[in-house]
Amino acid sequence: PNHPPPLLNSASPWCTTLSHLRALYASPHTGAITTRTALLGAAAPFPHDDAVHQFTFFNPGSHDALAANPAGGTEDDSKTGSLNTLGYSPIGLDEYLAFVEAISRELAEEKDDDDEDDDKTRKPPRNNNNNNKPIILSVAGPPSSVLSAYHLISTLQPQVHMPLALEINLSCPNIADAPPPAYSAAALGSYFAALQRGRSEQEDEEEEEKEEDKRYAVPIGIKTPPYTYQDQFQQLVDALLEAAETGPETCCPIDFITATNTLGCSLLLTPSTPLSPSLSPSTAPTPSPPTFHPTLHSATNTGLGGLAGTPLHPLALGNVYTIKTLLLQHQQLAHIQIIGVGGVEDAAGYRRMRAVGAAAVGVGTALGRKGVGVFGEII
């Protein structure tokens, strides 16, 4: 984001609805906002079920957790970790594009209160007002669907009053039988190749189109999972380099990387406490070892989910630092900016993320815990 401050929300349950997005956009302490990750086409919307798609906040030391899907966050400052078994948004990309149009109209109306009726009918300027904070639309799906999303967002761009960007979520750990593509070099290559073709085709089409029919190029980013060893970082960089070498003027199609998503295969356990009959101390049986059950339900019936919040922070810092260091080693990739995400909940965490190379900092768990006011606490 080029709009100050370099602070925004990450894709999460707390940016699902139009009401969520309006509040985030209105905050004077966000420089951009991100929508929850959406699907499009026949796959949309994601079949969300509260009984199996859940989240909670917990104390990283004691593992004491709130009940699943707590409404209204938590005032317990000890519960700085989160775990979720969520999938994608129950709202499809088409509806999020409509949300963007609604916010754009409201933005225009706010800027010209003297002639409200005219604002509602005015055609947005062909050149965006870059003084308005960007909206990042997060999407997931196969390369063909992601390319369709890129074209839809590019088509919308000249019709709205704020810059738009596309974030491709390649890292959700909770989709059954669909491991995160960003852990696979081949999968990364397939997405980058599709995006490279799409941008080239768009440039060719624009040379022949009338001005009013043109699509505007929008920045493209990817959201990566937490990498834990060097080969994973290197395969990301190798895939980016290959995409750059096959593109026009050795240009990589990726403009930013959001690092990181949640850490998968994480588990919270809640003690099971079966009721025992009331017995006197002399006749009480020897206590049996404690038993546990998963705190959350999940689509895989395991309770395994994605870990976030302060327990993820050191790993997220390491990911941002390592990715930024590797990008700067290659001229074709040096332009790629990083949005650092993972465990930031205060000014100190924000400063740490910026110190390791994040151009902007995203907030997820702390937003869920504290609400939009958390951004004012950080900046």
Secondary structure, DSSP 8 states (H G I E B T S, - for coil): --SSSSEEE-SSGGG-SHHHHHHHHH-TT-S-EE---B--GGG-S----TTTS-EEEE-TTT--B--SS-TT----TT--EEEE---S-SS-HHHHHHHHHHHHHHHHHHHTGGGHHHHHH----SS--TTS--EEEEE-S-HHHHHHHHHHHHHHGGGSSS-EEEEEE---TTSTT---GGG-HHHHHHHHHHHHHHHHHHHHHHHHS-GGG------EEEEE----SHHHHHHHHHHHHHHHHHSGGG--S--EEEE---EEEE--EEEE--------TTT-------EEEESS--TTSS--EEEEEGGGHHHHHHHHHHHHHHHTT-TTTTT-EEEEESS--SHHHHHHHHHTT-SEEEESHHHHHH-TTHHHHH-
